[in-house]
Amino acid sequence: MAEKITPAVTMMCDFVLSSKTGSSFGGYLDYMNRPEAFEAPEPISGQPMDPLYSGYMDYMRNDDKSDGLFTGAMDHLSEPEVSMIKDRFNDSQKKGCPLYRGIISFDNSFLKDLGLFTSGSPDQYKVKEVARSAISTLIKKSHLDPEHVIWTGAIHTNTDNVHVHFSVIEDRKVSRRKDMLPIEAIDSAKSVVVNKLLGSEESVLRTKLLREYLLPGVREIASEHRDVLIQLMEKLPSNESWVYGRKSFAPYRPEVDQAVNTIISHNPTLKAHFDTFVERLNAYENQVRRFYGDGERRLWESTKDNRLQDFYLRAGNILLKEIQVAPSSHERTWTPLMDEEMLRFNLLSAVIDESVSKGADIVPILESGVTDQMMKDSSWLLELDPQDVTTHILYPGCDDQKILSRFLGLIQSEPDNIGKSENTIRKSLIKSINKATKEPFESNPESRTNQVSVNHSVRSTFHKASNNPLPHNQFSLDQSCASALRRINRQYEARLKELEREYERSQDGRGIS
């Protein structure tokens, strides 16, 4: 059985209620600040000392080495500054506020391995920096208000392990059901210590490997593995967007991870980078395990998995974006959902621009903004062939087609959409608007009331007339359909005349010969 690892860094906290102790809070600062052996103060007014408080001080009685008090802003406090803080601590006690106390203890051999313990003494600058970050996080993540707390700390080296004592008080009384600092706040403070001690240089190296080699490598060679992308696409849902981090996408993440692994394994250079990345994660996890130790909660166990999952999330999204240019035997196209706020903003801009050009009143649209009905009407109109949009239902005094033209132009100018065809943009817009308004324009075949049968040639190639219900304005639909029929009739007549001319030319040719 493997030897159980004890934690290299521990953090313990407790608190003392002012009503439960006869000692002054300021006296605790004397203990923290004294370099010589600590002597417990006499009880005030003959009152017995609180067992927890006195027991805690008795435990630390043999302290004979201290660097002196420090705060969040000062490395050393002068006697007048110490006296002023003691007065504030005692004033807090008179108000009935609790005194929060804590210890951050460091295993000396652990500090030596990190280069923070040389010549028999710790790197006091680094230890104070770590303690400041931890205490600040502890306060922010707890029920304490950072604007109304005072804290001070001191490094002690009188035991086998370097440790930092710290104390925190509030400058006003706040009634609470529980005064104990929550375990979540203590865990967050420990995480800060981990990141400060272990995360700096090693984190930079891992991040460099990830951002400069692994992810760019996956992006560069993904398109070369079209068969992998096609197989992946066939396993993904067709009725929702493909975003790795979404909760609804969780069942499909293993398929994406497998595709990422396949692509990496086929490239020796990329495989070497990935193996190095995993080796560094293993080494980092071992350090974190030594930091936390093998306690019941085993806080170190998710270290490697969390960072690997971050890699797969980033690499997976690269593949999911690449799929939009991969061929599919089923003619499926990738139509990512667009941000609803962006859609509404661009539609509003298009309406305002067209209103200004037409001299129409823009006050109503500024007051009401883009309504859900305007979004739905836009989706319906985008389904039509642009030549058939002769309506004025989006905004009074403005041509719907001109508004849609401006709308499409704004969407196409978005960085993610540059280079995409108008047909692709239209599909994505329709899907995104339907999703945003939560009422897609696809009806049940059994409930097609008030529906007209429209010739497929009236619509664009991707429009399914049989599944498209009427908009709220039936007159507009009739108007558009009539316009489409007139256009088709004109095209038909023009084609007939062209055929007649060709026939006449052919007859003339025969006569000449």
C-alpha positions as CSV (number, residue, x, y, z in Angstrom):
1,M,0.0,0.0,0.0
2,A,1.4,3.4,-1.0
3,E,2.4,5.7,1.8
4,K,-0.2,8.4,2.5
5,I,1.0,11.9,1.5
6,T,0.6,14.6,4.1
7,P,-0.2,18.1,3.0
8,A,2.8,20.4,2.3
9,V,0.6,23.5,3.0
10,T,-2.3,23.7,5.5
11,M,-4.7,26.4,6.3
12,M,-6.8,26.5,9.4
13,C,-9.3,29.1,10.6
14,D,-11.4,29.7,13.7
15,F,-13.1,32.7,15.4
16,V,-13.7,34.0,18.9
17,L,-16.8,35.9,20.0
18,S,-16.1,39.0,22.0
19,S,-18.7,38.0,24.6
20,K,-16.9,34.7,25.2
21,T,-13.4,35.9,26.1
22,G,-12.0,38.1,28.8
23,S,-8.9,38.9,26.8
24,S,-8.6,41.9,24.5
25,F,-8.4,41.4,20.8
26,G,-5.5,43.8,20.7
27,G,-3.6,41.4,23.0
28,Y,-3.6,38.8,20.2
29,L,-1.7,41.2,18.1
30,D,0.9,41.4,20.8
31,Y,1.3,37.7,20.6
32,M,1.6,37.7,16.9
33,N,4.2,40.5,17.0
34,R,6.4,39.5,19.9
35,P,9.7,37.8,18.9
36,E,10.3,36.4,22.4
37,A,8.4,33.7,24.2
38,F,4.7,34.5,24.5
39,E,3.1,35.0,27.9
40,A,-0.6,34.8,28.2
41,P,-2.1,38.1,29.5
42,E,-4.0,38.2,32.8
43,P,-7.8,38.0,32.5
44,I,-9.5,41.3,32.4
45,S,-11.5,42.2,35.5
46,G,-10.9,38.7,36.9
47,Q,-13.0,37.0,34.2
48,P,-11.9,33.5,33.2
49,M,-10.3,33.3,29.7
50,D,-12.2,31.6,26.9
51,P,-10.8,28.0,26.7
52,L,-10.6,28.1,22.9
53,Y,-8.9,31.4,22.8
54,S,-6.5,30.7,25.7
55,G,-5.9,27.2,24.4
56,Y,-5.0,28.5,21.0
57,M,-2.5,31.0,22.6
58,D,-1.1,28.3,24.9
59,Y,-0.5,26.1,21.8
60,M,1.6,28.9,20.3
61,R,3.2,29.9,23.6
62,N,6.7,28.9,22.6
63,D,6.9,31.2,19.7
64,D,10.4,32.9,19.7
65,K,10.8,34.0,16.1
66,S,8.7,36.5,14.4
67,D,9.3,38.9,11.5
68,G,6.8,41.3,12.9
69,L,3.3,42.3,11.8
70,F,2.4,43.1,8.2
71,T,-0.8,44.1,6.4
72,G,-2.2,44.1,2.9
73,A,-0.3,47.3,2.2
74,M,2.7,47.3,4.5
75,D,5.6,44.8,5.0
76,H,6.4,46.1,8.5
77,L,4.5,48.1,11.1
78,S,6.0,50.8,13.4
79,E,5.1,50.9,17.0
80,P,2.6,53.8,16.5
81,E,1.0,51.8,13.6
82,V,0.7,48.7,15.7
83,S,-0.8,50.7,18.6
84,M,-3.4,52.2,16.2
85,I,-4.4,48.8,14.8
86,K,-4.7,47.4,18.3
87,D,-7.1,50.2,19.2
88,R,-9.2,49.3,16.2
89,F,-9.2,45.6,17.2
90,N,-10.3,46.5,20.7
91,D,-12.9,48.9,19.3
92,S,-14.3,46.0,17.2
93,Q,-14.4,43.8,20.3
94,K,-16.5,46.5,22.1
95,K,-18.9,46.5,19.3
96,G,-19.5,42.8,19.6
97,C,-17.7,41.7,16.4
98,P,-16.0,38.3,16.3
99,L,-12.2,37.9,15.9
100,Y,-11.2,35.6,13.0
101,R,-7.9,33.9,13.4
102,G,-6.0,31.7,11.0
103,I,-2.7,29.9,10.2
104,I,-1.1,29.1,6.9
105,S,1.6,26.5,7.5
106,F,4.3,25.6,4.9
107,D,6.4,22.4,4.9
108,N,10.0,23.6,4.9
109,S,11.2,20.9,2.5
110,F,8.4,21.9,0.1
111,L,9.6,25.5,0.2
112,K,13.2,24.3,-0.4
113,D,12.1,22.3,-3.5
114,L,10.5,25.5,-4.8
115,G,13.6,27.6,-4.0
116,L,11.8,29.6,-1.4
117,F,13.8,28.4,1.7
118,T,17.6,29.0,1.6
119,S,20.2,29.5,4.3
120,G,17.9,28.4,7.0
121,S,15.2,31.0,6.4
122,P,12.2,31.4,4.1
123,D,11.8,33.9,1.3
124,Q,9.8,36.3,3.4
125,Y,8.8,38.5,0.4
126,K,7.3,35.6,-1.4
127,V,5.6,34.1,1.7
128,K,4.0,37.5,2.5
129,E,2.9,37.9,-1.2
130,V,1.2,34.4,-1.0
131,A,-0.4,35.2,2.4
132,R,-1.8,38.5,1.2
133,S,-3.4,36.9,-1.8
134,A,-4.9,34.0,0.2
135,I,-6.3,36.3,3.0
136,S,-7.7,38.7,0.4
137,T,-9.5,35.8,-1.3
138,L,-10.7,34.4,2.0
139,I,-12.3,37.7,2.8
140,K,-13.9,38.2,-0.6
141,K,-15.3,34.7,-0.8
142,S,-16.7,34.7,2.7
143,H,-19.6,36.7,4.2
144,L,-17.2,39.5,5.2
145,D,-17.3,42.9,3.5
146,P,-13.8,43.8,2.2
147,E,-14.7,47.5,2.7
148,H,-15.2,47.0,6.4
149,V,-12.5,44.6,7.6
150,I,-9.0,45.0,9.0
151,W,-6.4,42.3,9.0
152,T,-2.9,41.8,10.0
153,G,-0.4,38.9,9.8
154,A,3.0,37.7,10.9
155,I,5.5,35.1,9.7
156,H,6.7,32.7,12.5
157,T,9.6,30.4,12.1
158,N,9.9,28.9,15.6
159,T,8.6,25.5,14.6
160,D,9.5,22.8,12.1
161,N,7.4,24.5,9.5
162,V,7.2,28.2,8.5
163,H,3.8,29.5,9.2
164,V,1.8,32.7,8.9
165,H,-0.6,33.8,11.7
166,F,-3.3,36.2,10.6
167,S,-6.3,37.9,12.3
168,V,-9.3,39.6,10.8
169,I,-11.9,41.9,12.4
170,E,-14.8,44.0,11.2
171,D,-15.2,47.6,12.0
172,R,-19.0,47.3,12.4
173,K,-21.3,44.8,14.0
174,V,-23.2,42.6,11.5
175,S,-25.8,40.1,12.9
176,R,-25.5,36.6,11.3
177,R,-26.8,33.1,11.9
178,K,-23.3,31.7,11.5
179,D,-20.0,33.5,12.0
180,M,-17.7,30.6,11.0
181,L,-15.9,31.3,7.7
182,P,-17.4,28.9,5.0
183,I,-15.2,26.0,3.8
184,E,-15.7,27.2,0.2
185,A,-13.9,30.4,1.1
186,I,-11.0,28.5,2.7
187,D,-10.8,26.2,-0.3
188,S,-10.6,29.3,-2.6
189,A,-7.8,30.7,-0.5
190,K,-5.9,27.4,-0.7
191,S,-6.3,27.5,-4.5
192,V,-4.7,30.9,-4.6
193,V,-1.8,29.6,-2.6
194,V,-1.4,26.7,-5.1
195,N,-1.4,29.1,-8.0
196,K,1.0,31.5,-6.4
197,L,3.5,28.7,-5.4
198,L,3.1,26.3,-8.4
199,G,1.2,28.0,-11.1
200,S,3.5,30.8,-12.3
201,E,6.4,29.5,-14.4
202,E,4.9,26.0,-15.1
203,S,1.6,27.6,-16.1
204,V,3.3,29.8,-18.6
205,L,5.1,26.8,-20.1
206,R,1.9,24.8,-20.4
207,T,-0.1,27.8,-21.8
208,K,2.7,28.4,-24.4
209,L,2.6,24.8,-25.4
210,L,-1.2,24.8,-25.7
211,R,-1.7,28.1,-27.5
212,E,1.4,28.2,-29.7
213,Y,1.7,24.6,-30.7
214,L,-1.2,22.3,-29.9
215,L,-4.3,24.3,-30.8
216,P,-2.7,26.0,-33.9
217,G,-1.6,22.5,-35.0
218,V,-5.1,21.1,-34.7
219,R,-6.5,24.0,-36.6
220,E,-3.8,23.7,-39.4
221,I,-4.3,20.0,-40.1
222,A,-8.0,19.5,-39.3
223,S,-9.0,20.2,-42.9
224,E,-6.6,17.4,-44.1
225,H,-8.7,14.8,-42.3
226,R,-12.0,15.3,-44.1
227,D,-13.0,11.7,-43.6
228,V,-12.8,12.2,-39.8
229,L,-14.8,15.4,-40.0
230,I,-17.5,13.8,-42.1
231,Q,-17.8,10.8,-39.7
232,L,-18.0,13.2,-36.8
233,M,-20.7,15.4,-38.5
234,E,-22.9,12.3,-39.2
235,K,-22.9,11.6,-35.4
236,L,-24.0,15.1,-34.4
237,P,-27.6,16.3,-33.9
238,S,-29.1,18.2,-36.8
239,N,-31.6,20.1,-34.7
240,E,-29.3,22.1,-32.5
241,S,-26.1,24.2,-32.6
242,W,-22.7,22.5,-32.2
243,V,-21.0,24.2,-29.3
244,Y,-18.8,21.9,-27.2
245,G,-19.3,23.7,-23.9
246,R,-23.1,23.7,-24.0
247,K,-24.8,21.5,-21.5
248,S,-27.1,20.0,-24.2
249,F,-24.0,19.0,-26.2
250,A,-22.6,16.9,-23.4
251,P,-23.6,13.5,-24.9
252,Y,-21.7,14.2,-28.1
253,R,-18.4,15.4,-26.5
254,P,-16.8,11.8,-26.5
255,E,-17.3,11.7,-30.2
256,V,-15.6,15.1,-30.6
257,D,-12.8,14.0,-28.3
258,Q,-12.2,10.9,-30.3
259,A,-12.0,12.9,-33.5
260,V,-9.4,15.2,-31.9
261,N,-7.3,12.2,-30.7
262,T,-7.5,10.6,-34.2
263,I,-6.2,13.8,-35.8
264,I,-3.4,14.2,-33.3
265,S,-2.3,10.6,-33.5
266,H,-1.8,10.9,-37.3
267,N,0.7,13.7,-37.0
268,P,4.0,12.9,-35.3
269,T,4.9,16.5,-34.4
270,L,1.5,17.2,-33.0
271,K,1.5,13.9,-31.1
272,A,4.9,14.8,-29.5
273,H,3.6,18.2,-28.4
274,F,0.5,16.5,-26.9
275,D,2.6,13.9,-25.0
276,T,4.8,16.7,-23.6
277,F,1.7,18.6,-22.5
278,V,0.3,15.5,-20.7
279,E,3.7,14.8,-19.1
280,R,3.7,18.4,-17.7
281,L,0.2,17.9,-16.4
282,N,1.2,14.7,-14.6
283,A,4.1,16.5,-13.0
284,Y,1.9,19.4,-12.0
285,E,-0.7,17.1,-10.5
286,N,1.9,15.4,-8.4
287,Q,3.0,18.8,-7.1
288,V,-0.6,19.7,-6.3
289,R,-1.1,16.4,-4.6
290,R,1.9,17.0,-2.4
291,F,0.4,20.5,-1.6
292,Y,-3.0,19.2,-0.5
293,G,-2.0,15.7,0.7
294,D,-4.2,12.6,0.6
295,G,-7.0,13.9,2.8
296,E,-10.5,12.6,2.6
297,R,-11.6,15.2,0.1
298,R,-8.6,14.5,-2.2
299,L,-8.7,18.1,-3.7
300,W,-5.9,17.4,-6.1
301,E,-7.6,14.6,-8.1
302,S,-9.3,16.8,-10.7
303,T,-6.2,18.9,-11.5
304,K,-5.1,17.0,-14.6
305,D,-8.6,16.2,-15.8
306,N,-9.8,19.8,-15.6
307,R,-6.9,21.0,-17.7
308,L,-7.3,18.2,-20.3
309,Q,-11.0,19.0,-20.5
310,D,-10.1,22.6,-21.2
311,F,-7.9,21.5,-24.1
312,Y,-10.6,19.2,-25.6
313,L,-13.1,22.0,-25.3
314,R,-10.9,24.4,-27.3
315,A,-9.7,21.8,-29.8
316,G,-13.3,20.4,-30.1
317,N,-14.7,23.8,-31.1
318,I,-12.0,24.1,-33.7
319,L,-13.2,20.9,-35.3
320,L,-16.8,21.9,-35.0
321,K,-16.1,25.2,-36.8
322,E,-14.1,23.3,-39.5
323,I,-17.1,21.1,-40.2
324,Q,-18.9,23.9,-42.0
325,V,-16.5,23.5,-44.9
326,A,-16.4,19.7,-44.9
327,P,-18.4,17.9,-47.6
328,S,-21.3,15.6,-46.5
329,S,-22.9,12.7,-48.3
330,H,-26.2,13.8,-46.9
331,E,-25.9,17.4,-48.1
332,R,-26.1,18.7,-44.5
333,T,-24.8,22.2,-44.0
334,W,-23.5,23.9,-40.9
335,T,-25.7,26.7,-39.8
336,P,-24.5,28.1,-36.5
337,L,-26.8,30.1,-34.3
338,M,-26.2,33.8,-34.1
339,D,-26.4,35.8,-30.9
340,E,-29.9,37.2,-30.4
341,E,-28.7,40.5,-29.1
342,M,-26.5,41.0,-32.1
343,L,-29.5,40.1,-34.4
344,R,-31.8,42.6,-32.8
345,F,-29.2,45.3,-32.8
346,N,-28.4,44.9,-36.5
347,L,-32.1,44.7,-37.5
348,L,-32.7,47.9,-35.5
349,S,-29.8,49.6,-37.3
350,A,-31.1,48.5,-40.7
351,V,-34.6,49.8,-39.9
352,I,-33.2,53.1,-38.6
353,D,-30.9,53.6,-41.6
354,E,-33.7,52.8,-44.1
355,S,-36.1,55.1,-42.2
356,V,-33.6,58.0,-42.3
357,S,-33.0,57.5,-46.1
358,K,-36.8,57.6,-46.7
359,G,-37.4,60.5,-44.3
360,A,-39.7,58.3,-42.1
361,D,-40.2,58.9,-38.4
362,I,-37.6,57.0,-36.4
363,V,-39.0,57.9,-32.9
364,P,-41.4,54.8,-32.7
365,I,-38.6,52.3,-33.5
366,L,-36.3,54.0,-31.0
367,E,-39.0,53.8,-28.3
368,S,-40.2,50.2,-28.9
369,G,-37.0,48.6,-30.3
370,V,-37.2,45.5,-32.3
371,T,-40.2,43.4,-31.3
372,D,-40.6,39.6,-31.5
373,Q,-43.1,40.1,-34.3
374,M,-40.6,42.1,-36.3
375,M,-38.1,39.3,-35.8
376,K,-40.7,36.7,-37.0
377,D,-41.7,38.8,-40.0
378,S,-38.0,39.1,-40.9
379,S,-37.6,35.4,-40.8
380,W,-40.6,34.8,-43.0
381,L,-39.5,37.4,-45.5
382,L,-36.0,36.0,-45.6
383,E,-37.5,32.7,-46.8
384,L,-38.8,34.5,-49.9
385,D,-36.9,35.1,-53.1
386,P,-35.7,38.8,-52.8
387,Q,-37.6,39.7,-56.0
388,D,-40.9,38.6,-54.4
389,V,-40.5,40.9,-51.3
390,T,-42.7,43.9,-52.2
391,T,-44.2,44.4,-48.8
392,H,-44.0,47.2,-46.2
393,I,-44.8,45.4,-43.0
394,L,-41.5,45.7,-41.0
395,Y,-41.7,49.4,-40.6
396,P,-44.2,52.1,-41.9
397,G,-42.9,54.0,-44.9
398,C,-40.0,51.6,-45.6
399,D,-39.6,48.8,-48.2
400,D,-39.1,45.5,-46.5
401,Q,-36.6,44.3,-49.2
402,K,-34.4,47.3,-48.6
403,I,-34.5,46.8,-44.9
404,L,-33.5,43.1,-45.4
405,S,-30.8,44.1,-47.8
406,R,-29.3,46.4,-45.1
407,F,-29.8,43.7,-42.5
408,L,-28.0,41.1,-44.5
409,G,-25.1,43.5,-45.2
410,L,-24.6,44.2,-41.5
411,I,-24.7,40.5,-40.7
412,Q,-22.2,39.7,-43.5
413,S,-19.8,42.3,-42.2
414,E,-19.5,40.5,-38.8
415,P,-16.0,39.0,-38.5
416,D,-17.3,35.4,-38.2
417,N,-19.4,35.8,-41.4
418,I,-16.9,37.4,-43.7
419,G,-16.6,35.3,-46.9
420,K,-19.8,33.3,-46.4
421,S,-22.4,33.3,-49.1
422,E,-25.6,35.2,-48.8
423,N,-27.5,31.9,-49.0
424,T,-25.6,30.5,-46.0
425,I,-26.2,33.8,-44.1
426,R,-29.9,33.6,-44.8
427,K,-30.2,30.0,-43.6
428,S,-28.3,30.9,-40.4
429,L,-30.4,34.0,-39.8
430,I,-33.7,32.1,-40.2
431,K,-32.6,29.4,-37.9
432,S,-31.3,31.8,-35.3
433,I,-34.4,34.1,-35.4
434,N,-36.7,31.1,-35.1
435,K,-34.7,29.8,-32.1
436,A,-34.7,33.3,-30.5
437,T,-38.4,33.8,-30.8
438,K,-39.1,30.2,-29.8
439,E,-41.7,29.7,-32.4
440,P,-40.1,28.2,-35.5
441,F,-41.9,28.5,-38.8
442,E,-42.4,24.8,-39.3
443,S,-46.0,23.6,-38.7
444,N,-47.4,20.1,-38.1
445,P,-48.9,18.7,-41.4
446,E,-52.1,18.0,-39.5
447,S,-52.5,21.6,-38.5
448,R,-52.1,23.7,-41.7
449,T,-55.1,26.0,-41.2
450,N,-55.1,29.3,-43.2
451,Q,-52.3,28.0,-45.4
452,V,-51.8,28.5,-49.1
453,S,-50.2,26.3,-51.6
454,V,-47.4,28.2,-53.3
455,N,-45.5,27.1,-56.4
456,H,-41.9,26.1,-55.3
457,S,-40.5,28.3,-58.0
458,V,-41.8,31.3,-56.1
459,R,-39.4,30.6,-53.3
460,S,-35.7,30.3,-53.0
461,T,-34.1,26.8,-53.4
462,F,-33.9,26.1,-49.7
463,H,-37.5,27.2,-48.9
464,K,-40.2,24.5,-48.2
465,A,-43.5,26.2,-48.9
466,S,-45.6,23.3,-47.6
467,N,-44.1,23.8,-44.1
468,N,-44.4,27.5,-44.0
469,P,-47.4,29.0,-42.2
470,L,-48.9,32.4,-42.9
471,P,-47.4,35.4,-41.2
472,H,-49.8,37.6,-39.1
473,N,-50.4,39.8,-42.1
474,Q,-52.2,37.6,-44.8
475,F,-52.5,40.5,-47.2
476,S,-48.8,40.8,-47.3
477,L,-48.5,37.2,-48.3
478,D,-51.1,37.6,-51.0
479,Q,-49.3,40.6,-52.3
480,S,-45.9,38.8,-52.4
481,C,-47.4,35.7,-54.1
482,A,-49.1,37.9,-56.7
483,S,-45.9,39.7,-57.4
484,A,-44.1,36.3,-57.7
485,L,-46.7,35.0,-60.1
486,R,-46.4,38.2,-62.3
487,R,-42.7,37.8,-62.3
488,I,-42.9,34.2,-63.3
489,N,-45.4,35.0,-66.0
490,R,-43.1,37.7,-67.4
491,Q,-40.2,35.3,-67.5
492,Y,-42.4,32.7,-69.2
493,E,-43.5,35.2,-71.8
494,A,-39.9,36.3,-72.4
495,R,-38.8,32.7,-72.8
496,L,-41.6,32.0,-75.3
497,K,-40.6,35.0,-77.4
498,E,-37.0,33.9,-77.3
499,L,-38.0,30.4,-78.5
500,E,-40.1,32.0,-81.3
501,R,-37.1,34.0,-82.5
502,E,-34.9,31.0,-82.4
503,Y,-37.4,29.1,-84.5
504,E,-37.7,32.0,-87.0
505,R,-33.9,32.1,-87.3
506,S,-33.7,28.4,-88.0
507,Q,-36.3,28.7,-90.7
508,D,-34.5,31.6,-92.3
509,G,-31.4,29.5,-92.4
510,R,-33.1,26.7,-94.2
511,G,-34.5,29.0,-96.8
512,I,-31.0,30.5,-97.6
513,S,-29.5,27.1,-98.0
